[in-house]
Amino acid sequence: MSAIPHRPVGSSGFALPELGFGAAALGNLYAAIDDTQAVATLDAALAAGLRYVDTAPHYGRGLSERRVGDGLRGVGDVIVSTKVGRLMAPDETITDDRERDGFHSAMPFRMAYDYSHDGILRSHEHSLQRLGLARVDLLFVHDIGRVTHGAADAQYRAQLVEGGGLKALERLRDEGAIHGFGLGVNEVDVCLELMEEARFDVILLAGRYTLLEQGPLDRFFPACAAAGTAVIVGGPYNSGILATGSAAAAIPRYNYAPAPQGVLDRVRALEAVAARHGVSLAAAALAFVLAHPQVASVIPGLADPEQVADTIRLYHAPIPQDFWNELRHAGLVRPDAPLPGVS
């Protein structure tokens, strides 16, 4: 198995494999998986050459972090990122794995947002304990912004800026506890606003730059290039529909919800072009985001060894230039979107 190429993370001197492992499914996102499957998935990923894993306290209220740490402890050459902004407190009322916040986890904790100086430091420490690892490489401020917090966003934004949350992250970076930090979000506006408050090494943007959405080309990518901030693309399949297709047996998901008709129509148009060229739409989704020079890595979510094998196959799949040319000609990607091998 050939090594996956690395790309620089801004000016940090750090580099990431351009293909990584999004570990939300190890926190039982959408459906429960057992520990055996989680271990098998991580083992398959390591065997396939994946050496970057992203997790978060939010994923199953600590379950994903626990499983990631159990699978990686002692491996030694894997890059790990996790997130800050949520603290977990013991909750004896949680005794089953009914769906909570999208995850089917029986981990007995309740979540509280805390983006303050002390909250960030506590979150980092708690994550190390759940992971059972001595360090993580990158920290992302998780789900800050109006989409998540609505009217409470100003309160949490104040914790991060005036309350010292960003200063805590700068301290961790300056002291060498982490290689870098940034945001882990599903919205662009908060990135642009907070880039004025701190120097981010990298931003994990989920679901907003894909074959279906290219709005970040307007302001986000130029701002990142000017600041020397790398981008990790999460959710390259827009929560599933670009992988499962429009005719999946289960209801196709887009942005964590059933796909609306307009999205289904656009996916069908993409599928028609892909069919004419014998291209997997999922393979095109991965290749598309990696064509942008600001993107350091893409981290599709993986839930089982079969998905790991499929992802490696998709990543290496050849895609003819005529496919990209037709997408451009048909207006299915923006004229200013970088495409693989197309000037």
C-alpha distance (Angstrom), angle and dihedral (degrees) to the residues before:
residue distance angle dihedral
M1 . . .
S2 3.81 . .
A3 3.78 117.6 .
I4 3.79 116.6 -101.1
P5 3.82 110.2 -114.5
H6 3.80 118.7 -111.0
R7 3.78 126.5 -133.0
P8 3.81 127.1 -157.7
V9 3.80 120.9 -100.8
G10 3.79 100.2 -133.8
S11 3.78 112.5 -77.0
S12 3.81 94.2 -35.2
G13 3.79 95.7 106.9
F14 3.80 86.9 -124.2
A15 3.80 124.4 114.2
L16 3.80 135.4 -159.2
P17 3.80 132.0 -153.5
E18 3.79 106.6 -105.4
L19 3.82 90.0 -127.2
G20 3.79 120.6 50.1
F21 3.80 143.2 163.4
G22 3.80 122.4 -97.9
A23 3.81 105.1 -153.2
A24 3.81 103.0 -164.5
A25 3.81 89.9 111.2
L26 3.81 89.2 59.6
G27 3.81 84.8 65.4
N28 3.81 89.1 57.0
L29 3.79 97.8 -101.2
Y30 3.84 108.5 -172.0
A31 3.84 92.2 -14.5
A32 3.78 139.2 27.9
I33 3.78 120.7 -105.5
D34 3.79 123.7 -175.8
D35 3.79 128.3 -119.2
T36 3.80 91.7 -103.1
Q37 3.79 91.9 58.9
A38 3.79 91.5 45.2
V39 3.80 91.7 53.2
A40 3.80 91.7 45.7
T41 3.80 90.6 51.0
L42 3.79 93.5 51.9
D43 3.81 91.5 44.6
A44 3.80 90.4 51.9
A45 3.80 91.0 48.5
L46 3.80 92.7 51.6
A47 3.80 91.5 46.3
A48 3.81 89.2 51.4
G49 3.79 92.0 54.1
L50 3.80 100.1 -102.9
R51 3.79 106.8 149.6
Y52 3.81 103.9 169.7
V53 3.82 123.4 74.0
D54 3.79 125.7 -179.9
T55 3.80 121.3 -162.1
A56 3.83 139.4 155.3
P57 3.82 141.7 -156.7
H58 3.81 87.6 -115.7
Y59 3.80 92.7 63.1
G60 3.77 101.1 95.5
R61 3.82 92.4 -24.5
G62 3.77 91.8 -75.5
L63 3.80 99.0 -28.0
S64 3.80 95.9 110.1
E65 3.79 92.5 49.3
R66 3.80 91.4 49.4
R67 3.79 92.3 50.3
V68 3.80 93.9 43.9
G69 3.79 91.3 51.7
D70 3.80 92.6 47.3
G71 3.79 90.0 51.9
L72 3.80 97.5 44.6
R73 3.79 103.5 36.2
G74 3.78 108.9 122.1
V75 3.81 94.8 9.0
G76 3.78 91.5 104.6
D77 3.81 105.2 -171.8
V78 3.81 101.8 68.8
I79 3.81 123.4 108.3
V80 3.80 113.0 -135.1
S81 3.77 129.8 -166.5
T82 3.76 127.8 -176.5
K83 3.78 136.8 168.7
V84 3.78 142.9 -108.9
G85 3.79 133.6 -153.5
R86 3.79 101.0 76.5
L87 3.80 125.6 76.7
M88 3.80 123.4 -162.4
A89 3.81 121.7 -139.4
P90 3.83 126.0 -172.9
D91 3.81 114.0 -93.8
E92 3.80 117.4 -173.9
T93 3.82 91.7 -168.2
I94 3.82 91.9 72.5
T95 3.79 105.8 89.1
D96 3.82 104.3 142.9
D97 3.79 140.3 42.3
R98 3.78 100.3 -110.7
E99 3.80 113.3 148.0
R100 3.79 114.1 -77.1
D101 3.81 120.4 172.4
G102 3.81 89.2 -15.7
F103 3.82 95.2 -52.5
H104 3.81 129.4 104.7
S105 3.77 98.4 -146.3
A106 3.78 133.1 140.9
M107 3.80 93.2 -161.4
P108 3.83 101.1 137.2
F109 3.79 99.8 -127.6
R110 3.78 137.1 109.8
M111 3.76 121.5 -146.4
A112 3.81 129.1 -124.8
Y113 3.80 125.9 -179.7
D114 3.79 115.7 -123.7
Y115 3.80 122.2 164.4
S116 3.82 95.7 164.4
H117 3.82 126.1 119.2
D118 3.79 93.2 -98.2
G119 3.80 92.2 39.2
I120 3.80 91.7 55.8
L121 3.80 92.8 48.7
R122 3.80 91.8 46.6
S123 3.80 91.7 48.1
H124 3.80 91.1 52.2
E125 3.81 91.7 48.8
H126 3.81 93.4 46.0
S127 3.80 91.1 50.2
L128 3.80 91.5 53.2
Q129 3.79 89.0 52.0
R130 3.83 93.7 48.6
L131 3.78 91.3 45.8
G132 3.79 93.2 44.2
L133 3.80 87.9 -139.1
A134 3.80 129.1 129.4
R135 3.81 93.7 -132.5
V136 3.75 146.9 -3.7
D137 3.78 122.6 -141.6
L138 3.80 103.2 -140.7
L139 3.80 135.1 24.1
F140 3.79 124.2 -159.4
V141 3.80 126.2 -163.2
H142 3.79 98.1 -124.6
D143 3.80 125.1 -134.4
I144 3.78 98.7 -21.6
G145 3.80 109.9 160.5
R146 3.78 145.8 70.0
V147 3.79 96.6 -73.0
T148 3.80 91.1 63.8
H149 3.80 101.9 30.3
G150 3.79 106.2 28.4
A151 3.80 110.3 -175.9
A152 3.81 91.1 2.3
D153 3.80 92.5 61.2
A154 3.82 93.7 94.1
Q155 3.81 90.0 55.7
Y156 3.79 93.7 51.1
R157 3.80 92.7 40.8
A158 3.81 87.9 55.6
Q159 3.81 90.7 52.3
L160 3.78 90.0 53.6
V161 3.81 97.8 44.7
E162 3.80 109.9 24.6
G163 3.81 94.1 21.5
G164 3.77 93.9 59.3
G165 3.79 102.7 -109.2
L166 3.78 92.6 130.5
K167 3.80 90.2 45.1
A168 3.80 89.5 55.4
L169 3.80 90.5 53.6
E170 3.80 91.6 47.6
R171 3.80 88.9 50.9
L172 3.81 92.0 51.8
R173 3.81 90.3 49.5
D174 3.81 94.5 44.9
E175 3.80 91.8 48.9
G176 3.82 91.2 50.4
A177 3.80 95.1 -116.2
I178 3.83 87.8 126.1
H179 3.78 133.2 17.0
G180 3.79 93.6 -131.7
F181 3.78 148.6 -32.5
G182 3.77 142.6 -142.0
L183 3.77 142.4 140.5
G184 3.80 129.8 -52.4
V185 3.80 105.4 -159.1
N186 3.80 146.8 135.9
E187 3.81 96.6 -135.6
V188 3.79 134.9 68.8
D189 3.82 104.6 -151.3
V190 3.80 95.0 67.1
C191 3.80 90.0 51.9
L192 3.78 92.3 55.2
E193 3.80 92.0 46.1
L194 3.81 96.8 47.7
M195 3.79 93.8 43.7
E196 3.79 84.2 73.7
E197 3.83 89.5 60.1
A198 3.83 103.1 47.4
R199 3.79 144.3 8.4
F200 3.77 106.7 -104.3
D201 3.77 118.9 -160.1
V202 3.79 93.4 -159.6
I203 3.80 140.3 -3.6
L204 3.79 122.7 -147.6
L205 3.80 104.7 -148.0
A206 3.79 114.0 -173.8
G207 3.79 123.6 -156.3
R208 3.78 99.1 -15.5
Y209 3.80 101.0 95.5
T210 3.79 109.9 49.6
L211 3.78 141.5 112.2
L212 3.82 85.2 -77.7
E213 3.80 99.5 44.9
Q214 3.79 129.7 38.0
G215 3.80 102.6 159.0
P216 3.84 92.4 120.8
L217 3.81 88.1 71.8
D218 3.80 89.4 75.5
R219 3.80 102.3 62.5
F220 3.78 111.6 -22.6
F221 3.80 101.4 67.8
P222 3.82 93.8 42.0
A223 3.82 89.7 50.8
C224 3.80 91.3 49.6
A225 3.79 91.6 48.8
A226 3.81 91.2 50.5
A227 3.82 91.8 48.6
G228 3.80 96.7 43.3
T229 3.81 90.6 -117.7
A230 3.79 118.9 150.5
V231 3.80 123.1 -144.3
I232 3.78 129.9 -135.1
V233 3.80 113.3 -162.7
G234 3.78 115.1 -141.7
G235 3.78 123.7 -176.9
P236 3.83 95.5 27.9
Y237 3.81 88.6 170.5
N238 3.83 93.6 51.7
S239 3.83 91.2 -112.6
G240 3.78 92.6 -44.3
I241 3.79 115.8 -43.7
L242 3.80 96.0 100.1
A243 3.82 88.7 54.5
T244 3.80 101.6 38.4
G245 3.80 95.7 36.2
S246 3.78 129.7 -139.5
A247 3.80 95.3 -70.9
A248 3.79 99.3 52.7
A249 3.80 117.8 147.1
A250 3.80 89.6 -122.9
I251 3.79 119.6 55.8
P252 3.83 105.8 -81.6
R253 3.80 111.8 -113.5
Y254 3.78 125.7 -136.6
N255 3.81 121.5 178.7
Y256 3.85 90.9 -8.7
A257 3.82 93.3 -55.0
P258 3.82 138.4 78.0
A259 3.79 108.9 -65.9
P260 3.83 114.7 -103.9
Q261 3.79 120.6 -128.2
G262 3.80 95.3 -101.8
V263 3.79 91.3 55.8
L264 3.81 91.5 46.6
D265 3.80 90.0 52.7
R266 3.80 92.5 50.8
V267 3.80 92.3 47.6
R268 3.81 90.0 50.9
A269 3.80 89.5 53.4
L270 3.81 90.0 51.0
E271 3.81 90.4 46.9
A272 3.79 91.4 52.9
V273 3.81 91.7 55.8
A274 3.80 91.2 44.4
A275 3.82 91.2 51.5
R276 3.80 91.9 52.1
H277 3.80 90.0 56.0
G278 3.80 99.3 36.7
V279 3.79 91.4 -115.3
S280 3.80 128.4 147.8
L281 3.79 108.2 -126.1
A282 3.80 90.0 -145.0
A283 3.80 90.5 55.0
A284 3.78 89.6 50.0
A285 3.81 90.2 50.0
L286 3.81 91.1 57.7
A287 3.79 94.9 43.2
F288 3.80 92.8 46.9
V289 3.80 96.6 59.2
L290 3.80 92.9 42.9
A291 3.80 89.7 56.7
H292 3.79 90.7 72.3
P293 3.83 109.6 93.4
Q294 3.81 92.5 -142.2
V295 3.82 92.8 58.7
A296 3.80 114.1 97.3
S297 3.81 98.4 177.9
V298 3.78 145.4 -5.1
I299 3.81 119.0 -143.2
P300 3.80 115.4 -165.2
G301 3.78 115.9 -170.3
L302 3.81 114.6 -102.8
A303 3.80 125.3 -162.1
D304 3.81 106.4 168.1
P305 3.82 141.9 11.7
E306 3.80 91.4 -95.8
Q307 3.81 90.7 59.0
V308 3.78 89.2 49.7
A309 3.81 91.1 53.4
D310 3.80 91.4 45.0
T311 3.80 91.7 50.4
I312 3.79 93.2 51.7
R313 3.81 89.4 48.6
L314 3.80 92.0 49.1
Y315 3.79 92.1 47.0
H316 3.82 91.3 55.4
A317 3.82 96.3 39.4
P318 3.82 114.2 122.7
I319 3.80 114.6 -122.3
P320 3.83 119.3 -165.1
Q321 3.77 119.3 -126.0
D322 3.80 90.1 -126.0
F323 3.80 88.7 67.6
W324 3.79 92.4 57.9
N325 3.78 91.3 43.0
E326 3.80 91.3 54.1
L327 3.81 92.2 48.2
R328 3.79 88.6 53.5
H329 3.80 93.9 45.1
A330 3.81 92.0 48.2
G331 3.79 92.3 50.9
L332 3.81 92.2 -118.4
V333 3.80 90.7 129.0
R334 3.76 126.1 34.2
P335 3.81 116.9 -95.3
D336 3.82 90.3 -121.9
A337 3.81 96.1 49.7
P338 3.81 112.3 112.2
L339 3.79 111.5 -119.5
P340 3.81 128.9 -163.3
G341 3.77 109.2 -88.1
V342 3.81 93.5 -11.0
S343 3.79 120.0 115.7
